[in-house]
Amino acid sequence: HTCHSMYADSNGTNHQANLMMTVRISDMTMLEVKCGVSDYFYYQGHCFNQFVLNDDGKLVIFGQGDAYPRCYLLTVRNPHGYITGEYMYDARKLLNFRSGEYHYNYTGASAGGLEASTTHYLVAGTIIDQELFHLETDPGNVVIYAAAKSQFDRTYYDGLSRFRDVEMETIALTDYADGDDVRLETPQLVKVGSDYFLVLWVEYHGDDAELHYVFVDGAGHPVTEPVVRPGVLSDCKPVLSGDRVVWYVTDFSAPQFDSVPVPAEFRNPFRDVARGQYYYDPVIWALNHDPQITQGVDATHFAPDATCTRGQVVTFLWRAMGCPEPQGTSNPFRDVRENDYFYKAVLWASENGITEGTSATTFSPNTTCTRAHVVTFLWR
C-alpha cells in the first residue's frame, strides 16, 4: 500500500489516490494493481492511513478513507484463487464517517493499528463524536473496534454489492467529552500473545505528556487496569522483545528507548492454545519457565494434541529440573549421540534411575512416549 499523485484542479487543488499492488514473492509476479479514484468493490481509492496484515495466510487490509468510500474499511482476501481474473475480497465497513463537503478530508478519527486474535480483528484508534462533529473542541476518545472473523465469509463477488456493513463492538478506553481540556495522540496496538494485546497512547494535559497503557484480550476487552506514567510515543511501532514491549523516540537525534513489561500469562504466541483449555496454564508456564521447557512446533503453534517421543519427554523433565549436568560421561545407549538435543537429558535421567532404556544398549528416543512411560518417569 502507498499512494501516488494524480492531477490538480483548475483552482490548484492537488489530488492523489491509493496505489495497491499484490506481488507473489516466490517469483515476484505482479498479480494485481489498483490505482484509480473509484469505488471498486474492495479498494479504497482515497485513503490516508492503511494497515496490511497476514492472518495465517489471509491478507487483511484496513483503511481510513475520507472518500471512495468515506469510512473505516476492513477487507479480507479469499485465498482460494481467482474469479474473472480477480482475487475475491470480503470488504466490510467498520464505521461510516460524517459526510463533509467535496474534498473534505477531516474525519475526526485516527487509526493506529490493526491486529488479529484467534477470533477477532482489532483496530485501535481515536474518534470524536460523529454527530456533533466539533473538530475544534472535542478531544475524542481512544477506542478499540472488534469485529468477529466469522463475518468475513464471502467466497464470491455477486457483481452488485461493493461494501457491506459489519457487526462490531466499540470498546472505549477513555471517557472524555466535548470541551474537555486534553489532547489525545493516536494509540498504538501491539500483539503480545495469540489472544492478548497492549494498547498504548499519550495524553497531553497542558504541556505535560502522560503515557497510558492497558492490556486487552482477543475481543478487545481490557484485562488490566490502565497504567499512567510520564512518557511519550513516536511513529516507531512498538515491538515485543522477550518479556517487554519496546519502542524508541528521539531527543535531538539521539534514540531514547522505553518499554513496558508484559506479564507472563499474556505471552502466549500459540494460536492452538486458547484460554479455558485445561493445558493453557501449563503451556504458558513451560514457555516462560527459566530455563525454557518447550517452545512449540513453530512460532505460532504448540500442537497440543500431537504425541511426544521418549526423547522429548525426558528433555522436558530435565529442563524443568534446571538442566543439571550429568555426573558422568558414560553413555550406554547406541542410539543417543552427543550432538542430539536430548543427549544430556538422557544421561542425567539414566544415572538418576528415571529411565533404564528400552534395552541395555538402546533408549529409543524417537519412540512414542506412552502415558505409562510419562507417569513412571515422573514418579521416579
N, C-alpha and C positions, 0 to 999 in steps of 0.2 A: 504494500500500500504506500502510495505517495500522492503527490498532486502535480499538476502542470498548468502553466498559464495558457489561456485560450485566446482572448480578444479583449479589446477595450471599446466601450460605448462611445458614441459621438461626444458625450459630456466628459469623457476621460476616465470613467469608472472602469477599473480593471476586473476581469472575471477569470476564474480558474475552475478546474474540475479535478475530481479524483482520477488517479491512474492506478488501476488494479490489474496485476499480472499474476498468472498462475504458472509456475515452472516445475516440471518434473526433474528433480535433482539428478536422478540416475544418468540421464543423458542430456540434461539441460535443454529439453524441448519446451518451447513456449506453448502451453496448452490453451490459454485464453488471455485476452486483453480487453479491458473495458476502460474507456477514457472520455466518454461524452457527458454532456449535461442532459440527463434523461432519467425517466422513471423506469429503468429496467427492473425486472421482477425480483432481483436480489441485490442490485448495485445502487449504492447511494452516491449520486453524482456530485453533490455539493456538501462536503463533509470536512469539518475542521479537526476531528480527533478520531483516530482509528486504532483498534487493537486487533491482533491476529493471534489465535491460539490453536495449537494442535491438541485436541482432546482424544487421546487414544486412537489416532488415525482419522478423526473427523476434523475438518477445517472449520473453525468457528471465527466469525468476523463480527466485530462490534463497531458501530459508527455513531458519532454525534453529528448530525447534519442539520443545517439551518434551511435546507431546501432539497427537494427531489429525493426522498421526502424529508419533511421537517420533523425529525423525531430522533429518539434513540432507536437504532435498528440493530437487531441481533440476528445473525444469519448462520445456519449450519449447513454445510455441504453434504449431500448424499454421496458417499464414496463409491457407489456402485455404478460406475461408468457414465456414459453419455446418453442423452436423448436429443435427437436432431442436432448433434454436434455440440451440445452444451452440457456441462455438468449440472446436476439438479441441486437446487438450493431451497431450503425452507427459511424464508425471511419473515421475521416477526417484529412488529413494532412494540417496544417496551413502553414507550412514553411519547405522546404527541406534545410538541411544544406549542405555546400560544402563537397564533399567526401574527405576523407583522407585515409592514409594508414591503413592497417589492425590494429585494436585495437587503432585507432587514436581517443582519447577521446575529443580533443578540438573542440568546435563548434563555438567559438566566440560569444556565446549567453548565456543569463542567465535569466530565468523566475522568477518573484517574486509574482505572484498572479493570481488567476482565480476567476471571479465573473460573475453573471448573472443579466442582466436587464430584463425588460419585453419583449424585442425584440432581444437582442444580448447576446452572450457570449464574455466576455472581458478578455484578458490576458495582463499583464504588464510585460515588460522585457527590457533588453538591447541587442543590437546586433551590430556587426561590419559589414562592407561591405563584403558580402559573395563572391563577385567576386575578389576583391583584396586580401582578407583574410590575412591582415597584423596584426597578433596577437600581435606583439611587439610594434607597433606604432599607431594602430588605436584604439582610446578610445571608439568607438562605440557611440550609441545614445540610449536614453530612448524612448521607443515606446509603443503604445497600439495597439494590434491586436483585431479587432472587426469582429466577424462572426455572421451573421444573424441566429437566431434559426430556421427559416423556412427551412433551407437547411438540417437539421437533421431529415429526414423523413423516414428512412429505417425501414420497418416492417418485413423484411425477410432477410435471407442470401442466396445469389444465388450460393454459392459454388465456385465462380470464383474470384470475386474482393475482395481484402482484405481492402486496404486503399484507399479512394478516396480523391481527392483534394477538397478544399473548397474555395469558393469565400469569400474574406475577405478584409477589409480596414486596412491599416497600417497608424497609426497616430503618427508622430514623435513629441515628446515633447522637444527635443533638436536638435541642428544642428551643430554637431562637424564633423570634417574631419580628415582624416589620418594625423598624425603628430601633432595634437593639444595637448598641454600640460595640460591634465586634466584626472582625473581618476573618473569613474562613478561606484557607487555601485548599486547593484540590487535594483530596486524600489519595493515599497510595494503598494498594491491596496486594498482599504478599501471601502466597501459599506456603504454609509451614508443614502441612501433612495432607493426606488424601482428603480429609474432611475438616480441616481446620485452617484458618486464615488469620492474618494480622492486618488490621486497618489502622493506618496512621494518618493524622492530619495536624495542621498547625492553625492555632487561633491567635489573632492579634487583638489584644485589649489595650488600646492606645499604641504605644511603641513596644510593648512587651510581648514577646513571642512565647507561646506555650505549645509544647508538643503533647498531643493527646494520642493514646492508642488503646485498642481493645481487641481481644481475640473473639472470633465468631466461628460458628460451626458451619457444616456443609450447606445449611439452608439459610445462612446469613444472620442467625440469631446470636447475640452476644453470649459468651460463656464465662467471661470475666468482667469485673468492674473496670470502668475506664481508668487509666493511669494518666496523670497530668504532671509534667515536669518541664523545666526550661529545655529548649531545643528547637531546631528547625529542620526542614527537609529541603530537597532540591529536585531538579528534573531527573537526577540519577535514581533509577528504580532500586529500592532496597532489595537485597537478596538474602536467602537463607544460607548461612555458612556455619556448619556444625550445629551448635545449640543456640545460635543467636541470629537475629536479622540485622544486617549490616548495611549502611549506606554512607555516603560522604557528601559534604558540602565544601565550598571553597572560601577561604579567608585570605584575600589579597593573593589569589592564585595558589595558595598552599592548601592541599587537601586536608580536611578535618573529618575524621571518621567518628561515627556514632553507631550505637547498636542497642537492641532490645533483646533480653533473654527470652527464650521460648521454653515453656515448661515441657518436661519430657513426655507427659501424657498427650500433648498435641502433636508431637513429632512422629507422625505415622505416615510414611510415604506409600503405603501399600493400598491399592485400590480394592483388593480382595480381603481386607481385614477391616471390618466395619464395627463401630461401637455397638455393643449389645451382644456380639458373639462371645461365647464362653472363653475363647482363646485370645480376645482382644488385649486384655491387660498383660497376659504372659508374653505375647509377641512384642508389645511396646517395651516391657521390661528387658527382654532378651536383646532387643535392638539397641537400647540405651544403656545396657549394663557395661561396666568397665572392669575387665575387658569385654568387648562386644561378643556376645554368644553366637549370634547369627545375623546375617543381613537379609537376603531374600534371593529368589531365583533370578530376579533382575531388579532394576531400580524402582519399579512400581508394583511388583507382585511378590507375595510371600508364598503362594501356593499352599494354603493351609490343609488341603485335602490330599496332597501328594504324600507318598510314603518316604521314609528315611532309610538310609543304609546304616549298617553297623559302624562304619567309619564316621558318618555324620553324628550319630547319637553319642558315641564316645567323645568326639570333639566338643559337642555341646556341653557334656558333663565336665570335661577338662577345663574349658573356658569359664564355666560357672564357678569352678573352684579357684580361679585366678591364674590359670595357665602355669601350674607348678612344673618345674624342671624335673625330668626323670632322674632318679638317684643313680641309675646305672646306664650303660650304653649297650648292654647285651640285648639283641633283638632275635627272639626265637622264630619269628614269622617270615617265611619266604615271600609272602605277598604284601609286605609292608616295607616300603623303601624310604630312604632318608629324605628324599625330596617330596614325599607325599604330605599333603596338608595335615593329615591325621597322624603323622609319624610319632611325634612326641606324646600326643594324646593316648595312642595305643600302648606305648612303652609305659607311661605312667599308670594306665588302667591295669596293665598286666602285672606290674610289680606290686601294685596295691591290692591285688586279688579281685578286682572289679570284673575282669574277664579273663578267661583262660584260653580263648580262641576256639575255633571250630575243630581244631586238632592240635597236636603238639607243635606243628610247624606252619599252620595256616590260621589267619584271623578272619578271612573272607570279608574284607572291608566293603565290598560293593553288594553284598547280600542284603536283602531287605531285613530290617530290624523289626522283629515281631513285638507285640505288646508284652509278651512274656519276657523277652530279652530286655526291654526297656525297664520294666519293673524290677527285674533281677539286678541290673546294673545299678539302679537307684538304691536298692536295698543293701547291696554290698558296699 
